[in-house]
Amino acid sequence: MPKAFEGHTLQDEKQIAVILNRLKRANGQLSGVVRMLEEGRDCETIVTQMAAVSKAINTAAFTMISSSLKECMSDPDTDVDEVSARLQKLFLSLA
């Protein structure tokens, strides 16, 4: 009997590094947005930077989901249908 999907912890060190790097970059961009707002910069510039932060965070989340899917699917004891459904729900939460 396949095991139920439990909270998955990403194991791929390379993907973890990629995700962390992207999140650290987004954190820096967000600090820049706060600073621009405090300095009274124009709305277009601020919103453009906000969009960049949002894209960076979403890309990190998509990378985490796809990496988790790969790891879970390679485990022969995993309930593939349950994993697929739960990760799809996570994916759709980003849309």
C-alpha positions in Angstrom: 0.0 0.0 0.0 1.4 3.4 -1.0 2.3 5.7 1.9 0.2 8.9 2.4 1.8 12.2 1.5 3.2 13.8 4.6 4.8 17.2 4.9 7.7 16.9 2.4 11.1 18.4 3.2 13.2 19.2 0.2 16.4 17.2 0.1 18.1 18.4 -3.1 20.9 20.7 -1.8 21.4 22.3 -5.2 17.7 23.2 -5.5 17.7 24.5 -1.9 20.6 26.7 -2.8 18.8 28.0 -5.9 15.6 28.8 -3.9 17.5 30.4 -1.0 19.5 32.6 -3.5 16.3 33.7 -5.2 14.6 34.5 -1.9 17.6 36.5 -0.6 17.6 38.5 -3.8 13.8 39.1 -3.4 14.4 40.2 0.2 17.0 42.8 -1.0 14.6 44.0 -3.7 11.8 44.3 -1.1 14.1 46.4 1.1 14.7 48.6 -1.9 11.0 49.0 -2.5 10.5 50.1 1.2 13.4 52.6 0.8 12.0 54.0 -2.5 8.6 54.5 -0.9 10.2 56.3 2.1 12.2 58.5 -0.3 9.0 59.4 -2.2 10.0 57.8 -5.5 7.5 57.7 -8.3 4.8 55.0 -8.3 5.7 53.4 -11.6 9.3 52.7 -10.4 8.0 51.3 -7.1 5.3 49.1 -8.7 7.9 47.8 -11.2 10.1 46.7 -8.4 7.2 45.2 -6.5 6.4 43.1 -9.5 10.0 41.9 -9.6 9.8 40.9 -5.9 6.6 39.1 -6.6 8.0 37.2 -9.6 11.1 36.2 -7.6 9.1 34.8 -4.8 6.7 32.9 -7.1 9.6 31.5 -9.0 11.2 30.3 -5.8 7.8 28.6 -4.9 7.5 27.0 -8.3 11.0 25.7 -8.0 10.2 24.2 -4.6 7.0 22.6 -5.8 8.7 21.1 -8.9 11.7 19.8 -6.9 9.4 18.3 -4.3 7.3 16.6 -7.0 10.4 15.1 -8.5 11.6 13.8 -5.2 8.2 12.4 -4.2 7.5 10.7 -7.5 10.9 9.0 -7.4 9.9 7.3 -4.1 8.2 4.0 -5.1 6.3 3.9 -1.8 4.6 7.3 -2.4 0.9 7.6 -3.2 1.4 9.4 -6.5 -2.2 10.5 -6.9 -2.2 12.1 -3.4 1.2 13.8 -3.9 0.1 15.1 -7.3 -3.2 16.5 -6.0 -1.6 18.2 -3.0 1.3 19.7 -5.0 -1.2 20.9 -7.7 -3.2 22.6 -5.0 0.0 24.4 -3.8 0.8 25.3 -7.4 -2.6 26.8 -8.0 -2.4 28.8 -4.8 0.3 30.8 -6.5 -1.9 31.6 -9.5 
